Amino acid sequence: MSLKSKIYKIFRIWNDVDAVRKGRVGKRVGRRVAGKATGKLLRKLFK
């Protein structure tokens, strides 16, 4: 695992904790799901 991927992982967890504290978990989960779906769609289009 590279340094860059470790840093991204740490920040993702940090932002998850922050979202829980601020009560914005639903928004964060929704955006993450939408982002993954968009990525899959784009992969299929440009394959």
Residue, then its C-alpha position, 0 to 999 in steps of 0.5 A: m500500500s502506497l503512502k498516497s493510498k494510506i493518506y486517502k484511507i485515513f482522510r476517508i475515515w476521518n471524514d466519516v467520523d466528522a459526518v457522524r459528529k455533525g449528523r450528516v451520515g445520510k448525505r455522505v452515504g448517498r454521495r458515496v453510493a451515487g459516486k460508485a454507480t456513476g463510476k461503474l456506468l462510465r466504465k461500461l460506456f468507455k470500455 
